[in-house]
């Protein structure tokens, strides 16, 4: 009997341990309140995961600045075939090339994009792609301040020292079934990491980050929509929306209340958080970048760089954020590199579209300020953890220290 009891206790302990490990979350958990008490407006963080994310999202050191000397020749007048950065001084041009090498190809060096001895040659496809990506960066920093504000982006924001950004997406292969015997699965019920291994549609990207499908959960009238918008406010389409929301949550390392008011999920203006407007611009920014900068250069890439259906790698929220509420936790790298912005000779960028319920594109509706709340872990928190989550309720921004 004693042996049986001991065995039973061991079994119970082992089961509990497996459950805890399986969940991937063990105490302590930090909670940061971002709204009034009792409204469930809060962010929940695991200090250990936050510490890991902080290390992964650390910005590299900025290269020493170049002192401009009046009359210094421009790169376009000295080097051949400089199509995008020709207005930079020779010194700043060289500094930029060195920085891009460290950001994108630290192992391969200059030869990742250039032919040794003939840097003007465009026969290396990566050089053509890099030129297009610089133009895309200019577009983001000058034309999408409604999303990136004055922080901006650099090549490092997405690449983080990798030739290919860690987080990109391709269209999935079509459903395979003999004669359509299984019907149309609507892209569901496959264990895909993109939706947390759930049964939700595993391609939440094509409808919203490539196509311009409306993101809806429910409609005001049953089956009233027609044409291309038909059936876009149904339970079926709501599942695609939930799948996309899971992507956003995972990409930014936040939960629903980072962008939504628990008492008015569908409302804009004063009843929404500032982050919701920022996200609205972000999805349109990603869609534009994919359609205007990535898709047009599909044929430039070799077959091994394309997806299973022959499409090019594309961006989504995770491409820049990589688990942080702001890419690199808001490190403003771009301002140190003039090459990340279009030259003064470039045309003024088009104004970004206005978000629903907002008076103008660059002025989101104000949210009443609330006091700053410090996140406190449960008793027994690890004192060695250096990650402390703070949330400024007026902006709902998590600062990693």
N, C-alpha and C positions, 0 to 999 in steps of 0.2 A: 504494500500500500504506500509506503514511504517513497519507493522508487517511482511509482505511478504519479504521485503528487508532484514530486520534483520534476519529472519529465513533463508534466502538464504545465507547470510554472515556466519551465524553460521554453516550451512551445509558445506560450502566450507572450513571453518577453521577446522571443525571436520574431513573432508576427508583428508586434508593435514596432520593433526596430525596423522591420522591412517596410511597414507602412510609412514611417517617418522618413526613411531614406527615399522611398518611392515618391513622396510628395515633393521632395527637393527643398522643403522649407522647414527649418527647425528654429526654435526661439533663440535669441529674442527678435521681435519684429518691431520696427519703428513706425509710428503713426504720426502724420503731420496733418493737422486740421487746417483746411483752406476755406471753410465757410462757417456759418453759425452752428452752434451745438445742436445736435438732434437732427441735422439734415443729411448726415452721411457724406458731407463734402470733406473728404479726407484722402490722403495718399498713404498707402501702406508700402513700406520698404523693408527689405532684409539688409541690415548693415553689412553683412559679409558680401552679398552680391553687389551692393553699392560700392564697396571698397574695390572689388574686382573691376567693376565698370569704370571707376575713376582712373584706375591704372591703364585700362585699354583706351580711354578717351583723353589721355594726356597729350597736349599739343607739343610738337617738337620745338627746339630752340629756334629763334629767328636768326637768320644769317645776318652778319654785320651789314649795316646800311652803307650804300655808296654815296659819297659826297659828290654832288653834282657840280661840275665846273662849267661856267658859261662858255658857250661855243664848242662844247664837246660834241663830236660827230654822233649822229644817230646810227643805230644798228643797221637800219635799212640801207644806209649809204655805204656801209663798210662790207657787210656780208651779203651774199647772194641768196635770193629766194626767201627773204624774210617777209611773209605776207601778213602776219598778225601783230607782231611786236616790233615792227620797224621804227616806231616813234621813240622807243627806249634809247637811252644812251648806251654806248658800247659796254660800259661797266655794269649798268643795271641789267642789260641783256644777259651778260655772262653770269651774273648773280642769280638771275631767274632760271637760267638753264641748269645751273648747279642745284638749285632748290628743287626743281621739278624732277631731276634725276634722283634725288634722295627721297622724294615723296612717292615716286612711281616705280622706279627701277634701280634701287640701291645696289642690287647684285650685278646687273648687266651693265650699268653705267650708260654712257652716251650712245653706245652702239645698239642699245635697245630700240632707238628711233632713227639713228643715223648710220650711214656707211662711212667707215673710217677713211679719212683722206678726202671725202667729198660730202660734206655736211649739207650741201645744197640739194643733193639728190632726193627725190621724192619716191623712189622705188620701194622703200621700206614702208609697209602699210601702217605701222605704228606711228610714223611721223605724220601721215595724213590724218589719222585719228586724233593724235595729240593736238594738231592745229584746230580741228573741229571742237575738241574739248575746251580749248582756250577760249574760243568764240562762245561756247556755251557758258563758261564761267563768267565771261563779260556780261552775258545776258542776265544771268542770275543776280550778279552784284549790282547791276545798273537798273534792270527792269523788274526785279522781283523783291524790292525792299519791303513790300507788304508781308513777305514771309521771312526773309533773312535779315531785315532791318539794316543796321549799319555794320553788323558783325561780318556779313559776307561769307564767302566760301573760297577755298583754294583747292588745288588738286589733292592735297593731303586729306581734306575733309572726307572724301570718298575712298581714296586709294589706301591710305595708311601704310605706305611702304610696299604695297602689292601691285603687280602689273595690272591685275583685274580687281576691281573693288570686291570686297568680301561679300557684299550684299547686292546682288543683281537678280533679275528674274527673266525667264523665258516663257513663252506660251507652252503649255503642256501638250503632250500628244493627244490625239483624238481618242475617244472611247473605242475600245476594241471588243466586238462581240459578233458572233456568227449571225449574219443576216439581221442584225439589230434585235436579236431575240430577247435581250435584256432591256430593251427600250432605251430611252434617253436618261442617263443618270444625272443630267444637269451638273456634271462635274462634281458630284458629291460622293460621300461614302468611300473615300480612299484616305488612308492614313498619311496625310501631308503635313509637313512641318509648318507650312505657310498658314495653316489654320489650327495650330496646336494639336495636331493629330486627331481632330474632331471630325464629325461627319458633314461639316459645313462645306460649301463649294470651295474646292482647293485652288481655284484660280480667281482670287478677288481682284487681281491686278488688271487684266485685259479690259473689263468693262469700265474701269474708273481711271486707270493710269495710262491707258492707250486710247480707248474709246471714251466717248463723253456721255455715258449712261447716267441718268439721275440716280442719286443715292437716296433711296426711300425705305421706310419701314412700313408705313400704312398710309392709306389715302383717305380723303374726306368723303369720297363717293365710291361705292362698290363698282369696280370694273368700268369706270367712266372714261379712262384714258384711251386714246386711239392712236393709230399710226405708230411711229417709232417708240412712243412712250407707252404703248399698250402693255398692260399687265406689269408695270414697273412699280406699282404700289401694293403688291400682293404679298402674302406670307412667303411664297416662293422667292420673291426678290428680296424680301427682308433677310433671308438667310445669307444672301450675298453681301448685304450691308453688314451683318454681324461678323461675317468672315473678314471683311475689310477692317472693321473696328478692332478685331483681335490683332490684325497686323499692326495697326497704329499703336495699340497698347504695348505690344511686345517691342516694337521698334523704338519707342520712346521710354520704355521702362516705367510706364504710368498706368493708372486705371481710368475708368470711364469719367470720373469726376474731375480729371485734369482739364477736360474740354467742355463737359456738360454740367448743367445745374440739375441736381437730382429732382428738383421740384418742377422743372420745366425743360425737359430734355430737348424738345423740338423748337424751343423759342430762341430768338436772337436778341440783339440789343442788350439792355441792362440785365436781362434774365439769363444771359449766357456769359461764360468766362472769356477773357480776351484770347485765350488759346484756341477757342473754337474758330474764331475768325482767321487766326494765323494758319490753322489746319486747312480751312477752306481755300485759302490762297495756295497753300502748299500742294494740295492735290492737283490744282490747275497748273501750277508751276511744273510739277513732275510730268504731267500729261503733255505740256508744251515741249519740254525738253526731249521727251521720248519721240514725239512726232516730228519735231523740227531739227533735231540734232543727231539722234541715234538711228532711227529708221532710215533716213536718207543715205546713211553710209553703210548700210547692211552689206552691200556688195564689195566693200573695201576689205572686209574681214575674211580670213581663210575659213574653210568649212569647219575646222576644229574649234573655232571660236564662236560658232553659231549654236543655237539651241536645237532640240530634237525635231522641231518643225521648220528649221532653217531661218529663224528670226534672230535678230541681234540682241545682245544683252541690254536690258533696260533698267531704269531707276525706279525705286519706290521710296517710301519713307525711311526704311532701314538703310538704304544706300549711304545716306549722310549721317543719320542719327546713331545707328549701331548700338541701340540700347540706352542712349542718353536722352534726356528730355530736350536738350539742345546739343547739336553736334559739338563734340569736344568740350562739352559743358560750357559753351559760350565763349571759348577762347577766340579772340579777334585776331586771327592770323592775317587775313586779307589786307588789312590796312598797312601792313609792313611791306607789301609787295605791289608796287604800282602796276605790274603786268597783269594782275588779277582783275583790273578794271579796264574798260575801253578807253582809248585815248581821247583827248579833248576834241579831236577832229571827228570822232564818231558821231553819228546821228543820235538824237535824243531817243531813248527807249519809249515804246508804247506804254500807255498807262494800263496797269493791271485791272482786271474786271472788278466790279464792286461786289462785295459779299452781301448775301441776303440781309435786309434790315439795317444795313449800314449806310450812313449818309453820303460817304465818299470813299474811294478806294483806299486811301492811305490814312483814314481816321476811324478806326474801330470804335464802336459805342463804348462809353466809359462804364466801368464797373465800380460800385461803391467800395472804397478802401476798407479793409478790415485789418485788425492788428496782426502783427507777426507772431507766429506760434512756433516754439521750438519742439522738435520731435523728441520724444523720450521713449526709450526702449523699456521693456518689461523688466522687473527685478531679475538680477542675475545676468545682466548684459555683460558682454565681454569688454572689459576695460581697455583691452589692447586695440580694439577697433578704432581706427582713426576717421572712419566715415561717419559723419553726422549730417542728417538731412534737415535742412531748414527750409521752410516755405514762407515766402512773403505772400500773404493772402491776397493782397491787392493785385499781385501779378501771378500768383501761384507758380513761382519758380523755385525749383529745388537747387540748393547750392551745396556742392560737395566740398568739404573741407578736410 
